Amino acid sequence: QRLQLAMTIIQDVPLYFLDEPFSSQDTKMRQKLYKIIQRYCMGKTVLIVTHCEQDIHLFTDSILQLKNTHGVLHVVNKKQKNKEYNNIIDISDDVHPEQQDKKQADKTSPIAVYRFIILGVLLVLWALIIKIFSVPAYIIPKPTDVAIAFYNNYSILAYHLLQSLIPLGVGVCIATLSGTILALVIYRYKSLTHAIEPFLVALQSVPVFLILPILLYVCGSGMLAKIVALSITTFFPLFAGILQGLGNTPYVWEQQKLALKAPEYRFLYYVRLIYAVPFIWQGLRLSLIHAPLSVLAVDWIGASSGLGYLIMLSHGQLELPLMFCGLIIVIALCLCLNYGAKFLDKKFIE
């Protein structure tokens, strides 16, 4: 690579095109190479394509920084070493990013309309099936009865929803913290992977319904059993996502780390975790989807409050409208957690 760079400069042509002329091995002598190129290319036109911020000061007239925002390439003014490059050539598309966002919103708005239409059609079919086939109220309640139950029992529903949200939030936080720590330890000491992996697979393969009686016996039927059960069930997707993400660092960054002799903890913070973010959020999404189901499982077996307890109690007392209210809240909770994780994933990566 250095030989090609030297041969290019020796040719003494009026225009030089250098595509990534420096490698990771040139880290320690990059400044010397800068001076050589500046000396031999004085008065000539040099076009350099680079990803390194340090190479920017080679330019004297203009700098073009390509930035991909919403699928549109646009140029950003750049300052380097108290210099401001104003001779900026615009190579962006004709569509401004704000207009691109507006077009994207116009495309997504019909989807919301279609969803409301489908929901309305399902409600109409629900009411028609009950009326046509004369389905008794103790099997399937009418949509109007469910709406009335929502209005009459909103305080009860809010209480049981809160009793489910508290262990859900605490359990996910504990699972995130423990999964991150264990993934970092296993990735740092890879010999532990073969020792711990069989136990993790065995614990993951055990159905949650078999673990819950033990948890209820040890922790009681209160909030602690819910938190422990949620921590166990949401731990594995998070742990797997973090561990997979830590191994997703590109090989070129590993070589750059060796060349710079960068400390592992700084490389972990500035590089590994950045490339692991998509995998971490994917694991978090899976955990949040399974979390409400785990809450229901705990409530059904031995809890005295929560959405699962309310659904089971309403079913036993044949209060089906109230039971359907609990089911609708669980479905809405799963959807909110899923779309919330998607939204945070998109914003965090941007």
C-alpha positions, 0 to 999 in steps of 0.5 A, spaced: 500 500 500 505 504 501 509 502 495 502 504 491 502 511 494 509 512 493 508 510 485 502 515 485 506 521 487 512 520 483 508 520 477 508 527 477 501 528 474 496 534 475 491 530 479 491 525 484 485 520 486 487 517 493 482 512 495 483 510 503 491 511 502 492 509 509 492 503 513 491 501 520 499 499 520 500 507 518 497 509 525 504 511 528 507 514 522 501 518 519 503 525 521 509 523 517 505 521 511 501 527 511 507 532 510 510 528 505 503 528 501 503 535 502 510 537 500 509 533 493 502 535 492 503 542 493 499 546 487 496 540 485 489 537 485 488 532 490 482 528 491 482 523 497 476 518 499 477 517 507 473 515 513 478 518 518 477 524 521 484 526 521 485 526 514 480 532 513 486 537 514 489 535 508 484 539 504 485 546 503 479 548 499 473 544 500 471 538 504 465 534 502 462 530 508 457 525 506 451 523 511 446 518 510 439 521 513 433 518 511 436 515 505 438 522 503 446 524 502 447 531 503 453 535 505 455 538 512 459 544 513 465 542 517 471 545 521 477 542 522 483 546 526 480 553 526 479 552 519 472 553 516 470 550 509 465 554 506 466 552 499 461 546 499 459 542 493 452 540 494 451 533 491 445 531 495 438 529 492 433 534 490 428 531 496 430 535 503 430 530 509 424 534 512 420 533 505 422 525 506 420 525 513 413 528 510 413 523 504 414 517 509 409 519 514 404 520 508 406 513 506 405 510 514 398 514 515 394 509 511 396 503 515 393 506 521 387 507 517 387 500 515 388 498 522 382 502 525 378 499 519 380 492 520 378 493 528 371 496 526 370 490 522 372 485 527 367 488 532 362 488 527 363 481 526 363 479 533 356 482 535 353 479 528 356 472 530 353 473 537 346 475 534 346 470 528 347 464 532 344 466 539 351 465 543 349 466 550 352 471 554 356 466 559 360 463 553 362 470 549 359 477 552 357 482 547 362 488 545 357 493 548 357 489 555 365 489 555 365 496 554 360 497 560 364 493 564 370 497 562 367 503 564 364 500 571 370 497 573 376 502 571 379 502 578 379 495 579 382 494 572 387 500 574 389 497 580 391 490 577 394 493 571 399 496 576 400 490 580 402 487 574 406 493 571 411 493 577 414 486 577 414 487 570 419 493 570 423 491 576 424 484 573 426 486 566 431 491 569 434 485 573 434 481 567 438 486 563 443 488 569 444 480 570 444 479 563 449 484 561 454 482 567 454 475 565 455 476 558 461 481 559 464 476 563 463 470 559 465 474 553 471 476 557 473 469 559 471 465 553 473 458 557 467 459 561 462 459 555 463 451 555 462 451 563 456 455 563 452 453 557 449 447 559 446 449 565 443 455 561 440 451 556 437 446 561 434 452 565 431 455 559 428 448 557 424 448 563 417 450 563 416 456 567 410 452 570 414 447 573 419 453 576 413 457 579 411 452 584 418 452 587 418 460 587 411 460 590 414 456 596 420 460 597 418 467 595 411 466 597 405 469 593 407 476 593 410 481 589 417 477 590 415 471 586 413 475 580 419 479 580 424 473 580 419 469 575 420 475 570 427 476 571 428 468 569 424 468 563 426 475 560 433 473 562 435 469 556 433 473 550 437 479 553 443 475 555 443 471 548 442 478 544 448 481 548 453 475 547 451 475 540 452 483 539 459 483 543 461 478 538 459 482 532 465 487 532 468 488 525 475 485 524 478 491 521 476 494 528 479 488 532 486 490 527 485 497 529 485 496 536 491 491 536 495 497 532 493 502 537 494 498 543 487 500 546 485 498 553 479 493 552 475 497 557 475 503 552 474 499 546 468 495 549 465 502 551 466 505 544 466 500 539 463 493 541 457 496 545 455 500 539 455 494 534 452 490 539 446 495 540 441 492 534 442 485 537 441 488 544 434 491 542 432 485 539 433 481 545 429 486 549 423 486 544 423 478 545 423 479 553 418 484 553 413 480 549 414 474 553 414 478 560 406 479 560 405 472 559 410 470 565 406 475 569 399 471 567 402 465 569 405 467 576 398 470 577 394 464 575 398 459 580 398 463 586 398 470 586 393 474 590 393 480 585 394 482 578 391 481 571 392 474 571 389 473 578 383 478 575 382 474 569 382 467 573 377 470 578 372 473 573 372 466 569 370 462 576 365 467 577 362 467 570 363 475 569 366 474 562 365 481 560 370 483 566 375 477 564 375 480 556 377 487 559 383 483 562 384 480 556 384 486 552 389 490 557 394 484 556 393 484 549 394 492 549 400 491 554 404 486 549 403 491 543 405 497 547 411 494 549 413 491 542 412 498 539 415 501 544 421 497 544 421 498 536 421 506 537 426 506 542 431 501 537 430 506 532 431 512 535 437 509 539 440 507 533 439 514 529 
